[in-house]
Amino acid sequence: MTTARSDLTARVLPQMTLGTGAPDSLTAPPSPLSTTLSPIERAHERFRLSGNAIVTGGAGDLGFAVSKALLEHGVQGLMIFDVNPSEAEAKVAVLRAEFPDVSVHFLKVDITDEAAVDSAVAETVALLGPVTTLLNFAGMVCCGHALDWRSKDWNRVMNVNTIGAFFVARAVARHMIVHKIRGSMVFVASISAHQVNFPQPQVPYNVSKAGVKAMVRSLAGEWARYGIRVNSISPGYMDTILNEGDGLEEARNIWLSRHPLGRMGQPDELCGVVVMLASRAGSYFNGSDRESPVFFCLL
């Protein structure tokens, strides 16, 4: 795909093909809701989900919360990708107990391993059927002064947060295209993609999340014609294990002092926007980043 400098003037640029919105295409608007439905039924239908979903990082606090929300809204099959088998299997057991009629599974997947990702997505499709929803929640947090970062540490952050997320999205997109089904992908960017966090220095993390935001817009443009919508959310500081511990108390106090609501977000507060983006309610959202006041944080 790369071009040698001596060949630049001879190259021919590939070009995107956009959707047409034609009634018989995958970019057509959804059919109107039936007039025979009651108001409550129409409201339910607007946010109803179906089909099968993959959630990367589903064993984490945020990934588990959105996994449960997908099942609550009608997803029929769920596959969690994570690198922590003990945590993931415990979360899967909880979901299976609460949703006994739904197929819930786990695969240990290192999303930075391109071949492993392709294999895991193929296995998921073989087990559950075509995937209609992807939530890319796997990621890693890092802090450190810019003068101290080494290339291997920088690359690890980028590989997990940005490149690994792309590997999963590409593998899922290929199956969606083969099965000619509409799909929705939701990536996790961050407020760190929009501004510099304070007081912690975290250049690689900020760059990786800005990359996620740019990648989402790029994929949204390329894959729209296949009926695949790609969006992201940008949470602020969330009340998870990543922000716990006595060593973070001073930083937490600073974060809260700069937040209009004076608190961190709860994992469940991400579920509404994720369900909206994955459902009929978000059918015209593509290439967007949802940074609502609940997740906003002043620099």
VEXDREN-2710 file (C-alpha; in Angstrom, 1 decimal):
% VEXDREN-2710
k/r/px/py/pz
1/MET/0.0/0.0/0.0
2/THR/2.9/2.3/0.6
3/THR/4.6/3.9/-2.4
4/ALA/8.3/4.5/-3.0
5/ARG/9.2/8.2/-3.5
6/SER/10.4/7.5/-7.0
7/ASP/7.0/6.1/-7.9
8/LEU/4.8/8.9/-6.4
9/THR/4.1/10.7/-9.7
10/ALA/3.0/7.4/-11.4
11/ARG/0.5/6.4/-8.7
12/VAL/-3.3/6.2/-9.1
13/LEU/-5.2/7.1/-6.0
14/PRO/-7.9/4.7/-4.9
15/GLN/-11.2/6.5/-4.2
16/MET/-14.1/6.0/-1.8
17/THR/-17.5/5.1/-3.0
18/LEU/-20.3/6.6/-1.0
19/GLY/-23.8/5.4/-0.4
20/THR/-26.7/6.5/-2.5
21/GLY/-29.6/6.2/0.0
22/ALA/-31.6/4.5/-2.6
23/PRO/-34.6/2.5/-1.3
24/ASP/-33.2/-0.8/-2.2
25/SER/-29.7/-0.1/-0.9
26/LEU/-28.0/-0.7/2.5
27/THR/-27.9/3.1/3.1
28/ALA/-31.7/3.5/2.7
29/PRO/-33.5/5.0/5.7
30/PRO/-35.3/2.5/8.0
31/SER/-38.9/1.7/7.1
32/PRO/-41.5/3.9/9.0
33/LEU/-42.7/2.4/12.3
34/SER/-46.0/0.6/11.9
35/THR/-49.0/2.8/12.7
36/THR/-50.6/-0.2/14.4
37/LEU/-48.1/-0.1/17.2
38/SER/-49.0/1.6/20.4
39/PRO/-46.9/4.6/21.6
40/ILE/-45.2/2.3/24.1
41/GLU/-44.4/-0.2/21.4
42/ARG/-43.1/2.5/19.1
43/ALA/-40.8/3.7/21.9
44/HIS/-39.6/0.2/22.5
45/GLU/-39.0/-0.5/18.8
46/ARG/-37.0/2.7/18.4
47/PHE/-34.3/1.4/20.8
48/ARG/-34.7/-2.4/20.1
49/LEU/-31.6/-4.3/19.2
50/SER/-31.3/-7.7/17.5
51/GLY/-28.7/-10.0/16.0
52/ASN/-25.3/-10.7/17.5
53/ALA/-22.7/-8.5/19.1
54/ILE/-19.0/-8.6/19.9
55/VAL/-17.7/-6.5/22.8
56/THR/-14.0/-6.1/23.2
57/GLY/-12.8/-5.5/26.7
58/GLY/-16.1/-6.9/27.9
59/ALA/-14.6/-8.0/31.3
60/GLY/-13.9/-4.5/32.3
61/ASP/-16.3/-2.3/34.2
62/LEU/-17.4/-0.3/31.2
63/GLY/-17.4/-3.2/28.8
64/PHE/-19.5/-5.3/31.2
65/ALA/-22.0/-2.5/31.7
66/VAL/-22.6/-2.0/27.9
67/SER/-22.7/-5.8/27.3
68/LYS/-25.5/-6.1/29.8
69/ALA/-27.3/-3.1/28.1
70/LEU/-27.1/-4.9/24.7
71/LEU/-28.8/-7.9/26.2
72/GLU/-31.4/-5.9/27.9
73/HIS/-32.4/-4.3/24.6
74/GLY/-32.6/-7.5/22.6
75/VAL/-29.3/-8.7/21.3
76/GLN/-29.7/-12.5/20.8
77/GLY/-26.0/-13.5/20.9
78/LEU/-23.0/-11.9/22.6
79/MET/-19.3/-12.7/22.4
80/ILE/-16.9/-11.0/24.7
81/PHE/-13.2/-10.6/23.7
82/ASP/-10.8/-10.0/26.5
83/VAL/-7.3/-11.0/27.7
84/ASN/-8.4/-11.8/31.3
85/PRO/-10.1/-15.3/31.3
86/SER/-10.9/-15.4/35.0
87/GLU/-12.6/-12.0/35.0
88/ALA/-14.3/-12.6/31.7
89/GLU/-15.7/-16.0/32.6
90/ALA/-17.1/-14.6/35.9
91/LYS/-18.8/-11.8/34.0
92/VAL/-20.2/-14.3/31.4
93/ALA/-21.6/-16.4/34.3
94/VAL/-23.4/-13.4/35.6
95/LEU/-24.9/-12.5/32.2
96/ARG/-25.9/-16.1/31.5
97/ALA/-27.7/-16.3/34.8
98/GLU/-29.7/-13.1/34.1
99/PHE/-30.3/-13.8/30.5
100/PRO/-30.7/-17.6/30.3
101/ASP/-32.4/-17.5/26.8
102/VAL/-29.5/-15.7/25.2
103/SER/-26.2/-17.2/23.9
104/VAL/-23.3/-15.5/25.8
105/HIS/-19.7/-16.5/25.2
106/PHE/-16.1/-15.5/25.8
107/LEU/-12.9/-15.8/23.8
108/LYS/-9.4/-14.9/25.0
109/VAL/-8.2/-12.5/22.3
110/ASP/-5.2/-10.2/22.1
111/ILE/-6.5/-7.6/19.8
112/THR/-3.0/-6.5/18.8
113/ASP/-2.6/-10.0/17.2
114/GLU/-4.0/-9.6/13.7
115/ALA/-4.3/-13.3/12.9
116/ALA/-5.8/-14.0/16.3
117/VAL/-8.4/-11.3/15.8
118/ASP/-9.4/-12.6/12.3
119/SER/-9.7/-16.2/13.7
120/ALA/-11.8/-15.0/16.8
121/VAL/-14.2/-13.1/14.6
122/ALA/-14.6/-16.1/12.2
123/GLU/-15.2/-18.4/15.2
124/THR/-17.8/-16.0/16.6
125/VAL/-19.7/-15.9/13.3
126/ALA/-19.6/-19.6/13.0
127/LEU/-21.0/-20.0/16.5
128/LEU/-23.5/-17.2/16.7
129/GLY/-24.2/-16.2/13.1
130/PRO/-23.6/-12.8/11.5
131/VAL/-22.5/-10.0/13.8
132/THR/-24.6/-6.8/13.6
133/THR/-23.0/-4.8/16.5
134/LEU/-19.4/-4.2/17.5
135/LEU/-18.5/-2.3/20.7
136/ASN/-14.7/-1.7/20.7
137/PHE/-14.1/-1.1/24.5
138/ALA/-10.7/-2.8/24.9
139/GLY/-8.0/-0.3/25.8
140/MET/-5.2/0.6/28.2
141/VAL/-4.5/3.7/30.3
142/CYS/-1.0/5.1/30.8
143/CYS/0.6/8.1/32.5
144/GLY/4.2/9.4/32.4
145/HIS/6.2/12.4/31.5
146/ALA/6.9/12.9/27.9
147/LEU/10.7/13.0/28.4
148/ASP/10.6/9.5/29.9
149/TRP/8.6/7.5/27.3
150/ARG/10.4/4.8/25.4
151/SER/9.4/3.6/21.9
152/LYS/8.3/0.1/23.0
153/ASP/5.9/1.6/25.7
154/TRP/4.6/4.2/23.2
155/ASN/4.0/1.5/20.6
156/ARG/2.2/-0.7/23.1
157/VAL/-0.4/2.0/23.9
158/MET/-0.9/2.7/20.2
159/ASN/-1.2/-1.0/19.3
160/VAL/-3.9/-1.7/21.9
161/ASN/-5.9/1.5/21.8
162/THR/-5.8/2.3/18.0
163/ILE/-4.3/-0.5/15.8
164/GLY/-5.9/-3.3/17.7
165/ALA/-9.3/-1.6/17.6
166/PHE/-8.9/-1.3/13.8
167/PHE/-8.0/-5.0/13.5
168/VAL/-11.3/-6.0/15.2
169/ALA/-13.4/-3.5/13.2
170/ARG/-11.9/-4.7/9.9
171/ALA/-12.5/-8.3/10.6
172/VAL/-16.1/-7.7/11.6
173/ALA/-16.7/-5.4/8.6
174/ARG/-15.5/-8.1/6.2
175/HIS/-18.1/-10.5/7.6
176/MET/-20.9/-7.8/7.6
177/ILE/-20.1/-7.1/3.9
178/VAL/-20.1/-10.8/3.0
179/HIS/-23.5/-11.3/4.7
180/LYS/-24.9/-8.0/3.3
181/ILE/-26.3/-6.9/6.6
182/ARG/-26.4/-3.4/8.1
183/GLY/-24.2/-3.1/11.2
184/SER/-23.2/-0.6/13.8
185/MET/-19.8/-0.1/15.4
186/VAL/-19.1/2.0/18.5
187/PHE/-15.5/2.8/19.5
188/VAL/-14.4/4.3/22.8
189/ALA/-12.4/7.5/22.2
190/SER/-12.1/9.8/25.3
191/ILE/-12.2/13.4/26.4
192/SER/-8.4/12.9/25.9
193/ALA/-9.1/13.0/22.2
194/HIS/-10.4/16.5/22.5
195/GLN/-8.2/18.2/25.1
196/VAL/-5.2/17.8/27.3
197/ASN/-6.0/16.2/30.6
198/PHE/-4.8/17.8/33.9
199/PRO/-2.9/17.1/36.1
200/GLN/-1.6/13.8/34.7
201/PRO/0.8/13.7/31.7
202/GLN/-0.2/11.1/29.2
203/VAL/0.9/12.0/25.7
204/PRO/0.7/8.5/24.1
205/TYR/-2.8/7.9/25.5
206/ASN/-4.0/11.2/24.2
207/VAL/-2.6/10.6/20.8
208/SER/-4.0/7.1/20.7
209/LYS/-7.5/8.3/21.5
210/ALA/-7.3/11.2/19.0
211/GLY/-6.3/8.5/16.5
212/VAL/-9.5/6.5/17.4
213/LYS/-11.6/9.6/16.7
214/ALA/-10.0/10.2/13.4
215/MET/-10.2/6.5/12.5
216/VAL/-13.9/6.4/13.2
217/ARG/-14.6/9.2/10.8
218/SER/-12.4/7.6/8.1
219/LEU/-14.1/4.1/8.4
220/ALA/-17.5/5.7/8.5
221/GLY/-16.8/7.3/5.1
222/GLU/-15.4/4.1/3.6
223/TRP/-17.9/1.6/4.9
224/ALA/-21.2/3.6/4.8
225/ARG/-22.1/2.2/1.4
226/TYR/-22.1/-1.3/2.9
227/GLY/-24.7/-0.2/5.5
228/ILE/-22.0/-0.1/8.3
229/ARG/-22.2/2.9/10.6
230/VAL/-19.1/3.7/12.7
231/ASN/-19.3/6.1/15.6
232/SER/-17.4/6.8/18.9
233/ILE/-18.1/8.0/22.4
234/SER/-15.8/10.2/24.4
235/PRO/-16.3/9.5/28.1
236/GLY/-14.8/11.7/30.8
237/TYR/-13.5/10.3/34.1
238/MET/-15.5/7.2/35.0
239/ASP/-15.8/5.6/38.4
240/THR/-14.0/2.4/37.7
241/ILE/-11.0/0.5/39.0
242/LEU/-8.8/2.6/36.7
243/ASN/-9.5/5.6/38.8
244/GLU/-9.3/4.1/42.3
245/GLY/-6.6/4.0/44.9
246/ASP/-5.1/6.4/47.4
247/GLY/-2.4/7.4/45.0
248/LEU/-5.0/9.0/42.8
249/GLU/-6.8/11.0/45.4
250/GLU/-5.2/14.3/44.6
251/ALA/-5.8/13.9/40.9
252/ARG/-9.4/12.8/41.5
253/ASN/-10.1/16.0/43.6
254/ILE/-8.7/18.1/40.7
255/TRP/-10.8/16.3/38.1
256/LEU/-14.0/16.7/40.2
257/SER/-13.3/20.4/40.8
258/ARG/-13.2/21.0/37.1
259/HIS/-16.3/19.0/36.2
260/PRO/-19.6/20.8/36.0
261/LEU/-21.4/18.0/37.8
262/GLY/-18.7/17.7/40.4
263/ARG/-18.4/13.9/40.1
264/MET/-17.2/11.0/38.0
265/GLY/-19.5/9.1/35.6
266/GLN/-21.0/5.7/36.5
267/PRO/-20.5/2.9/34.0
268/ASP/-24.2/2.6/33.5
269/GLU/-24.3/6.2/32.3
270/LEU/-22.6/5.1/29.1
271/CYS/-25.3/2.6/28.2
272/GLY/-27.9/5.0/26.9
273/VAL/-25.7/6.6/24.2
274/VAL/-24.3/3.2/23.2
275/VAL/-27.8/1.7/22.7
276/MET/-28.9/4.7/20.8
277/LEU/-25.9/4.5/18.4
278/ALA/-26.5/0.7/17.9
279/SER/-30.2/0.9/17.4
280/ARG/-32.8/2.4/15.0
281/ALA/-32.7/5.6/17.1
282/GLY/-29.1/6.2/15.9
283/SER/-29.6/5.2/12.3
284/TYR/-28.5/8.5/10.9
285/PHE/-25.5/8.8/13.1
286/ASN/-22.3/8.0/11.2
287/GLY/-18.8/9.2/11.8
288/SER/-19.9/11.1/14.9
289/ASP/-18.4/11.3/18.4
290/ARG/-20.8/11.6/21.3
291/GLU/-19.3/13.8/24.0
292/SER/-22.3/14.8/26.1
293/PRO/-22.3/17.1/29.1
294/VAL/-22.3/14.0/31.5
295/PHE/-18.8/13.2/30.1
296/PHE/-17.5/16.8/29.7
297/CYS/-14.6/17.9/31.7
298/LEU/-13.1/21.4/31.8
299/LEU/-9.4/21.7/31.2
END
